[in-house]
Amino acid sequence: MVGPRSSLLLALVFIGCMLSMTSCDSDSGDQPVSGALQLSDARLDALRAASSDFEWGLIQDGEITFADYEQAAAAYIRCAKEAGASLTKDPPELTAMRTYFLEVTLPTADAATIQASLAQCNQEYLDTVETEWAKFNAPSESYLQEARDALGSCLQSVGVEIGDHPSSQDLAQLLAGQGQGRSHELLRCSRKVGTEFGLPGFFG
């Protein structure tokens, strides 16, 4: 996820959508699972075309472990720093999906160039591995809804109009409308709930 601060609201939309999608593919309980992701031959064949040589070296044995994911994340971080970005939190925070919250800060000068380099870093070192790993470790829908309810309560407490049990669509619509002019309150509640539930940047 890429900063600077002015882009955090857009980043929250992305993370909320990612969490919603991965929860639909998860059979885990209320807490994320651990262990190794076993890839079927058909899935491995499909991933071969989408993976860089680096990523393929991690997954070609047919499984993805946390150690594999950590190696991919470390390579991405090195690449990001070499491109001129810096991590907002270093070392990064581990989320409930057992993925690292890789928020970066860009210098004002050359931000567009660095952003393009970050996209290349992601494609080369992280994208395929993290996507599969996040799906495998996704929190259950009930866990996400509990987090949404907590987020709704926080937003209500600061004057944002939202229902008691907001859906991911309700929260996405709120963000699309720029949070009823309360972007700072949205960010503050997102951070509060994200810390409580182990879902940094959570917004639905």
Sequence and secondary structure as in RCSB ss.txt:
>XXXX:A:sequence
MVGPRSSLLLALVFIGCMLSMTSCDSDSGDQPVSGALQLSDARLDALRAASSDFEWGLIQDGEITFADYEQAAAA
YIRCAKEAGASLTKDPPELTAMRTYFLEVTLPTADAATIQASLAQCNQEYLDTVETEWAKFNAPSESYLQEARDA
LGSCLQSVGVEIGDHPSSQDLAQLLAGQGQGRSHELLRCSRKVGTEFGLPGFFG
>XXXX:A:secstr
 B  GGGHHHHHHHHHHHHHHHHHT    SS   S EE  HHHHHHHHHHS HHHHHHHTTSEE HHHHHHHHHH
HHHHHHHTT EESSSS EE TTS EE  EE  STTHHHHHHHHHHHHHHHTHHHHHHHHHHT   HHHHHHHHHH
HHHHHHHTT    SS  HHHHHHHHHTGGGG HHHHHHHHHHHHHHHT TT   
